[in-house]
Every structure is written in structure tokens, then in C-alpha cells.
Amino acid sequence: MNRPGRIAAYLFLSLCACCAQAQGIRIKDLGKVSGWRENALLGYGVVTGLAGTGDSARSKMTRQSLTNMLSRYELNLAAEDIQSRNVAAVMVTANLSPFARAGDQMDVTVTSIGDARSLVGGTLVMAPLKAANGQIYALAQGALSVGGYKYDMNGNVVQKNHPTVASIPAGATVEQGIVNEVGRDGAITFVLSEPDYTTANRVATAINRALGADTATARDASGIDVRLPGGKARTAEFMMALENVTVEPDRRARVVINERTGTVVAGADVRIAKVAISHGDLKVSIVTDNTVVQPLSVGYAGAGVRTALVSNSRVDVAERGETGFVASDNTVGDLVQSLTRIRTNTRDIISILRAVKAAGALHADLIVQ
């Protein structure tokens, strides 16, 4: 084979490989390793620098918090002596990554818990963030970023979004990392986001085909046990190869309906059995015409004659021609296209799908939100 022919063959094989890879989904997109999760952190803090939009004097916790903070700097003031509205008590929340190390930074969310009107322009004073075990894992501090505002004067209020909720990008510094060793016992368990026996066995088969026989075993519908190679030096390389193994997951037939918004989402390959569908629309409206009647002559009408209001009502009935057809071994996509072709609105399509499900012809889970 000459050089142009070899190049053409190489491009063809590469295209086939790319198409085969595009059909599959990476394992890392189907779930996660058991034990890998974020940890919620919570803290209490004080925001300062507000332009008179902080907590009022009725908030005792804010005044007490400010008194306790100033006492660290040898300023002894009673809580009753503090009347500033430039301070607000807040709760600080964050999520700690499972691989966080000391010195890493993470975003935090600050929410007001008093009667502050706005947190615009405020700065969070250093607040420790604790986990469920009571230990401090991070310290949060910095200027707030508020995606809104609220200004009021003389009874006039102008507000955008929620000015009592703010965020601090990279506003917390991790003080204590989490020790999360992968495969401490020489094996890990990969957990699927959507449990399914077919998908679990396909994942185990794909791992064994790519990384060696007897590497993975499907434990149940959601867990796949994976044996790690010996030596920690190869663990990172093995996990990289494991995450990029592609597989074609199985999918349950579902049709999701939201009646509030008139939305229908379904897989186009969801099958329906042979069924006859007939749908009509009858519109009844009552129309009232009001007419003002004047007397012919006021001078000769006599006493008690006045202008009268006469109402004439009529009933209008408009019936749209019924539409009917027979669906035989089609898909939901074919049914929706047929209904759209005859100009059926979305809410009527929802009613038809529910009726088809009730008739036992829709072979899918119908989820109504």
C-alpha cells in the first residue's frame, strides 16, 4: 500500500475509534468511588462595615457577639452600650473537598440570621468553620459579594434579588486536611449514581477488558468491587485508567411530565404498544351584550322613567374536529411528532400520554412532577 493509501486507512481507523469512543460514557461520569464525598462545614460570624443596614438594637445576639469580640482587645463594653447598625450576625457555610489539604482555599456562603436589611459592602470577621464532629477545619474571612441590593427611605423600597445572602470566593482557608487514602485495603468500590444490574455488569466487564481479567466484580446493582495493583506508586496511574474506561450504560424507560409548565421529557426510543387514540376539543362560551336604553321623550314619559341597562346573553359552542389515529409499535417520539403535526398543544399531549399509560400501552415509568 502506498503512502496516501496508508494515511487514508489510518484516518479511517482513527475516525472509527473516535466514533466508538463517542458512543460510550466514561465511568467517572456514571458514579464515584465509595467514601469520596464533600463534608459540610458550619460557622457563626459577624459582618461589619454595613452602611446602617445591619441588625437593629433588638438583636441581642449581635450586640453580645460584638461585646465578646471587643473583649479580646481589652475593650470592655456592656451589650446595652452598643447601638450600631453597621454590624450583622451571620451563619457561614462551606463544603470541604474529600482531598482538601491544609492551605487550600474554598468558597463560602454567608447568610444573615438577624433583622439586617442588607449585607452590601460588609466584611466578614474571621469565623471558624466546624464539621459535625466539632473540630475546626477552616477559617473564613473577607469582603462579601452580594448579587443584589435594597435601599429604602421615606417608605420607598427598591430591592433586587436577596441582599441578605452573600458569598466570598476563596474566602476560607483550610487549616486541617482530610486523610483519604485510596484503596487502603487493596480494593475500592465504585458506586453508580443510578443503580442498575445491567449497567453494573457492563461496567465490570469493561474494566476487566481494559485493565485485566478478574479486576472488577459487580457486587450488586450499585457497587462494583475493583482490585488495585500492588504498590501505592501505581495507584494514581491505575485510577486514571479506570476513570477513562468507557461503557454504554443501560437506561430505564421513563417519561417525565410537568403539568405546571407543560413540559414533556422522554427518551425517543420509549416504545408504546398498539393503541387507538382519539382526541377532540369542545369550547363553550357565554357572551353577554349590554345595551343602554334611553326613553323616547323625557317630557312625556311621566314620573319614574329613567335610563335602563338591558343585557342580552347568548351561548356560543365551537367544536374542533376530532383527531384520531392508530399507533402500532411506535415510540413516544413518533407519537409526539404525530400529535405536533396535527397542532396538538403541549397540555393535550400530556393528557394523551397519561391516557395511554392508563391503557397499559406505554411501556415506561410515567413520572408526574
N, C-alpha and C positions, 0 to 999 in steps of 0.2 A: 504494500500500500504506500502510495506516495505521501509526501508531507502534507499537502492540502487535505488529502483523504483522512490522514491520522488526526489532523486538527478538527475536522468536521466530526469525526467519530468521538473525539474527546469532548467536544462541546455538546454532542447529543447525549452522551452518558452523564455529563455534569447536569444537564437540564433534567434528565430523568431522576437523578439523585435529589435535585432540589425539589422536584415535584413530589417525590416520595416523602421527603422530609417535611414539606409543607402540609401534607395530609395528616401527619401525626402531631401530637401535642407533647411538649416536654413534661417530664414527670414533675419537675419543680412547680409547674403551673397547675397540677392536679391535687396538691396537698402539701404536707410538711412533715418533717421528722418529729416524732413524738418527743415532747419535752421542750420544743422550741416555741416559746410564747413570750409576749411582752408582759411586763409587770407594771401594774398601776401604782403610781405614787401620788400622795396627797399631802398638802401642807396648808398652813394658815399664815397669812401675812398682812402687811399694812401697805397701802399705796399712799404716797404723799405727792405734793405738788399740784393738787387739783385746784381749779380756779373757782372755789366756792361751791362746787358740785359734789362734795363728799358727804359723809354721814352727818346727820344732824346731832344736836346735843342729846336727843332721846336715845341714841345708840350708846349704851353703857359699855358694851364690849370694845368699841372703838376707842373710847376715852381711857379705859383700863389698859388696853394694849399699848396705847401711846405712853401712858404713865410707866408701864413696865419697861418699855424700850428706853425711855429717857433716864430711868434709874440706873441703867448700865453705864451711863456717862455722868454719874454723880449729880443728876438733876432730879431732886425730889419734889414732885408736884402731886397734889391730890387730883383725883379724876374729875372732881367737880370744878376745878380751876381751868380745865381745858375746854374751850368753846369753839375751836377751829372747825371749819367745814372744808378744809383743804386735805382731809385725811379720810380714808375709807378702809374698812375691814374687808378682806377678800379671801377666797379659797383658791389655792394653786394646785393644778393637776397636771400630770405628765405621764408618759408611758416609757418605761425603761426597756431598751432593747435586750434580747437574750444574750447578745455578745458585747454588751457595753463594758468599756474599760474605764478606769479612773482617768479623768481628764477629758473625756468625751463630752460633747455638748448636745443638748436636745431642746426641742420646743416645749413651751409650757403655755397653759391656758389659765387666765385669771378671771374670776367671776366675783361680783360683788355680793355680799351676804347681808349688807345693811340697807339703809334707805338712801344710798348715794344716787344722784341723778345721772351722773356721767363719770367715766374714768378717763376721758380725753385729757392728754397732757400729763398723766400721772406717771410715777416711777415706783416700781415695787422694791421695797426694802428687803434685804436678804432674808429669805424664808427657807427653812429646811424642809425637804420633802422626804416623807417616810413611806415605807411599804407596809403591808399587812402585818408583818412581824414586829413593827415598831422601830425598826432600825432606820437610820438616816442614810439615804443613798445618793442624794444630790442636794445642791444649794441653788436656789433661783433668785435672780436679781436683774433689774434692768428697766429700761423705758418701755412703756406699754404701746402697743399698736392696736388702735381701735378703728374698726371699719364703719364708724358711724358717728353721730353727734346728737346732742339735744341742748337746745337753748330756749329759755323761757323768760318772759318779762311782761309784767302787767297783764297776766292772764293769757298771753300769746305763747304758744308752744310750737317749736319746729324740731322735729325728730327724724332721724334716718337710721334704719337698722336698730341694733341693740347696743347702745353706748355703755351698758354696764357689764359687757363681756369683752375681754381683750386677750391678746396673745403677745408673747415675747419670743421671736425667732431666736433659736440657740440661746435661750435665756437661762438655762440651767446647766450646771457643770457637775458631772458625775464624780462623786467622792469615793464611792465604793462599787467596784465592778461585780459582775456575776460570773462565777466559775461554772462554765457549761462545757464539759468535755464531751466530745462526740465519740460514741462507741466505747464507753468506759469498759464495758463487758465484752468487747469484741463484736458487737452487733448493734444494729439500730432497728427501729420500727418506723416505717413510712406510713403515715396516716392519710387516707384520701379525704378530701373535703366533702365529697358526696359518696357515701358508702354504696358499693355495688359489687356483687360477687364476680360478675363478668369482667368489670374493669380491673378488679384486684388481681385476677388470674392473668389478664393480659399484661399488667404491669410486671408481675413476677416473671412471666415468660420473656418479656422484652429485656429485663435486666439479665436474666440467665443467658440470653442470646448475645447480649453486648458485652457482658463482663465475666462470663464464665458460668458453666453449669453449677447447679446447687448453690448459687449465690443468694437467691431470693426464694422465699416461700410465702404464699398467701395464707395468712393466719385466719382471717375472716373477711367480711365484706368491706372493712375499712382499713385493716392493718396488713402490711407486708413486711415480714422479717427479712432483713438484709445482713448478711455476714460480711464483716470488714476484713481486709487483708491484714496480715501481721505487720506490726511496726507503725508508730504514730507518724512517721515521716511520709508514708504513702496515703494517709487518711485524707488529706486535703485534695490530692490528685484523684483519689477514688470518688470522693463526694462530688467533685467537678464532673467526672464522667457519669456518675449516677444521675445528677440533676438534668443532664442533657440527653438522656435516653428518651426517645420519642415513642409514643404509643397512641393508638386510636381508642379513646375511651368509649364505652357504651353509654347510651343515653336513654332515659326513660321517656316515654311519650307523655308530654304534658301540654295542656292548653291553659294559658293564664288569661283571665278576664278581669278587667277593672271597670265596673259599671259606672263609677263616679266620673271617670274621664273618658269612657268609651273606647278603651284600648284593648286590643286582642293580640296576644303574642303566642305563637305556636310554631313548632317545627313544621316545615313544609312537607316532611315525609310522614307525618302522622296519618295513619290510614283510617278510613271510615268504611263501614260495610254498605251493602246495597240498601238504599233508603229513598223514599219518595218525599219530596219537600214541596209544600205549597204555602205561600205566604201572601196575604192581602192586607190592605190598609183602608179603613173606613174612617172618614173625618166628618164629624157632626159639629156644626157651629150655629149659634143662635145670634142673629143680628137684630138690633133694635134701632129704629129710626125715630128720633124725637123731632116733633114739629110744633111750632108755636102758632096758635090760632088766635087771631085778633077779631073782636066784634065788628060787624059791618058799619055800625054807626053808633057812636058813643052817646049822642044826644037823644036818640030814640030807643036806646036799648033798655032803659029803666034802671032801677036800683039793683045792685048786686051783680051787675055784668062786669066781667073783667077778662083779662088775657088768660088763656088756658094753654097748658102744655099737654100735647097728645103724643103717646108712644105707640108705635106700630112695630110689632115683632114678627120675625119670620125665621124659619128653620131651614138652613142650607145643608144638604147632605152631598158630600163628594167622595166617591168611592174609586180608588185606583184599581186598575185591572189586576187581578190576582196573577202571581207568577208561580209557576210550578215546573219542576223538572225532577228527573230521577238520577241520583248519584249511585254509581256502581263501581265499587272497589277503587275509589278515588282517594285523594289525600285532602287534608284540610286546606292546603294551598290551592288545590283545584276548586274546592267548594267556595273559598273566599273570592277567588278570581271570577267565578261564575256569578256570585252574588253582586260583586262590584260591577260586573259588566251590565247587569240589569238595573244599576243605580240604586242598590240597597244601601241604606245608611249603616253606620257602624253599630248603632244600638239595636237595629233589627238583626244584624249579623250575630250579635251576642245572644239575642233571643233564639235565633235559629240553632246556634251551636248548643245551647242548653237543651233545646228540644231534641236535637239529635243525640245528645248524651243520654237523655231520659229514655229515648227509644232503644238504647243499647247498641247504637251503630257507631259511636265514637270510641275507638279503642285507645283511649288516653285518659290521663288524670285531668279532670276539669277543676281548675283552681280559681275560685272567685274571690277577688280582693275587695 
